[in-house]
Amino acid sequence: MSSPRYDWWPYVKGMIRRYPELCARQEELHRTKMSPNLTGMPGAHGQASDPVADAALRELPEINRRELEAVRQAIEETQGMPNGEERLEMVRLVFWKKTHTLEGAAMELHWSTRKLVEWHGEFIRCVAKYFGLL
């Protein structure tokens, strides 16, 4: 018998897939701009006078920050589990690199497909728990 699917299941899978992009966007927002003001006029082009403070004030939208934090917390929890690194490698192959199906990842990691299906579901439910859907 197959496991029940929830309305939030595809949303959480999308959240996991977007994680690398959200990490890159957050890092870009916090990176300080080091280009000088070449106009010679103070405060030209609406630039903040303090690039470090400007970088600290830029943030991802609230929903993206919540998604990012939920996946980060799930990653931390998964690292502490038995076979945590192998579980995260499955997440990398299936969700982030998108180079393997669950069956292909099972062959790559030398685990049964059934075990990877179990890990896959556990990771999705873990992200959903930290996002507040469970």
C-alpha positions in Angstrom: 0.0 0.0 0.0 1.4 3.4 -1.0 2.0 6.1 1.6 -0.7 8.9 1.7 0.1 12.1 -0.2 -0.7 15.4 1.3 -1.5 18.7 -0.4 1.8 20.2 1.0 4.0 17.3 -0.3 4.8 18.8 -3.8 5.3 22.2 -2.1 7.9 20.8 0.3 9.7 19.0 -2.5 9.9 22.3 -4.4 11.2 24.0 -1.2 14.0 21.4 -1.0 14.8 21.8 -4.7 15.0 25.6 -4.3 17.4 25.4 -1.4 20.7 25.9 -3.3 19.2 28.8 -5.2 18.0 30.4 -2.0 21.4 30.0 -0.4 23.0 31.7 -3.3 20.5 34.5 -3.3 20.9 35.1 0.4 24.7 35.1 0.1 24.5 37.6 -2.7 22.2 39.9 -0.7 24.7 39.9 2.2 27.8 40.4 0.1 29.0 44.0 0.4 29.3 46.1 -2.7 32.9 47.3 -3.0 32.5 49.4 -6.1 33.3 53.1 -5.5 31.0 56.0 -6.1 32.6 57.4 -9.3 30.3 60.4 -9.7 32.1 62.4 -7.0 28.7 63.4 -5.5 28.0 62.1 -2.0 25.1 59.7 -1.9 24.7 59.6 -5.7 22.4 57.0 -7.2 20.7 56.3 -3.8 23.6 54.2 -2.6 24.0 53.8 1.1 27.0 55.5 2.6 27.9 52.4 4.5 28.1 49.3 2.3 28.4 46.9 5.3 25.2 48.3 6.9 23.5 48.2 3.4 24.4 44.5 3.1 23.0 43.7 6.6 19.7 45.4 5.8 19.0 43.4 2.6 17.1 40.2 3.3 15.2 37.5 1.4 11.4 37.8 1.6 9.9 36.2 4.7 8.5 33.1 3.0 11.9 32.4 1.4 13.7 32.8 4.7 11.3 30.4 6.4 11.8 27.9 3.6 15.6 28.2 3.8 15.6 27.8 7.5 13.3 24.8 7.4 15.6 23.0 5.0 18.7 24.0 7.0 17.2 22.6 10.2 16.2 19.4 8.4 19.8 19.0 7.1 21.2 19.5 10.6 18.8 16.9 12.0 19.6 14.4 9.2 23.3 14.8 9.8 22.9 13.5 13.3 21.0 10.4 12.2 22.5 7.0 11.5 23.7 7.1 7.9 23.2 10.9 7.9 25.8 11.6 5.2 24.4 8.9 2.9 20.9 10.3 3.5 22.1 13.8 2.5 23.9 12.4 -0.5 20.6 11.0 -1.6 19.1 14.5 -1.2 21.9 16.0 -3.2 21.6 13.5 -6.1 17.8 13.5 -6.3 16.8 17.1 -5.4 19.8 19.4 -5.9 21.9 17.9 -8.7 18.8 16.2 -10.3 21.0 13.6 -11.8 19.4 10.5 -10.3 16.0 9.1 -9.6 15.5 7.3 -6.3 16.3 4.0 -8.0 19.5 5.4 -9.5 20.6 6.9 -6.2 20.0 3.6 -4.5 22.3 1.9 -7.0 24.9 4.7 -6.6 24.8 4.6 -2.8 24.5 0.7 -2.6 21.3 0.7 -0.6 17.9 -0.8 -1.5 15.4 1.4 -3.4 12.9 0.8 -0.6 15.3 2.2 2.0 15.9 5.3 -0.1 12.2 5.8 -0.5 11.9 5.7 3.3 14.8 8.2 3.7 13.2 10.4 1.0 9.9 10.5 2.8 11.5 11.1 6.2 13.5 14.1 4.8 10.4 15.6 3.2 8.4 15.2 6.4 11.3 16.7 8.5 11.3 19.8 6.3 7.5 20.0 6.6 7.8 19.7 10.4 10.3 22.6 10.6 8.2 24.7 8.2 5.2 24.2 10.4 3.1 22.0 8.1 3.1 19.0 10.5 
